[in-house]
Amino acid sequence: MRLVDLLQALEMIFSDTTNNRDGMTDYFDKSNVRLFPEHPHYQAARQAAERIKAKRGW
């Protein structure tokens, strides 16, 4: 999956979120999301996170 496709998919999945970041003062903004096992996208997100960890050697 291309990064652009992933970002578009995430925008659709989390379309009801609010970004309160202030680009003028939040220089070190780090986004995150917490999914619980009951969430319909939990397994896919967990698998993606594990692949990223393995690729980075964590």
C-alpha positions in Angstrom: 0.0 0.0 0.0 1.3 3.4 -0.9 1.6 6.0 1.8 -0.9 8.2 0.0 -3.4 5.4 0.0 -2.8 4.7 3.7 -3.3 8.4 4.6 -6.5 8.6 2.7 -7.8 5.4 4.3 -7.0 6.8 7.8 -8.8 10.0 7.0 -11.9 8.0 6.1 -11.7 5.8 9.2 -11.1 8.7 11.6 -13.2 11.3 9.8 -15.0 12.3 13.0 -11.8 13.5 14.8 -10.8 17.0 15.6 -7.4 18.5 15.1 -6.7 21.2 17.7 -3.1 21.7 16.7 -1.9 25.2 16.2 0.7 25.2 13.4 2.2 28.5 14.7 3.0 27.2 18.2 2.9 23.4 18.2 6.3 22.8 16.7 6.6 19.2 18.0 3.2 17.9 17.2 3.1 14.1 17.3 -0.2 12.5 16.3 -1.4 9.3 17.7 -4.5 7.2 17.9 -5.6 4.5 20.4 -7.6 1.6 19.2 -9.1 -0.9 21.6 -9.5 -4.6 20.6 -13.2 -4.1 20.1 -12.6 -1.5 17.3 -13.3 -2.9 13.9 -9.9 -1.8 12.6 -7.9 -3.0 15.6 -6.4 -6.1 14.0 -5.4 -4.3 10.8 -3.8 -1.5 12.7 -2.0 -3.9 15.0 -0.6 -5.9 12.1 0.6 -2.7 10.4 2.2 -1.5 13.7 4.0 -4.9 14.0 5.3 -4.6 10.5 6.6 -1.1 11.1 8.3 -2.2 14.3 10.0 -5.2 12.6 11.1 -3.0 9.7 12.7 -0.5 12.1 14.3 -3.3 14.2 12.4 -2.4 17.4 
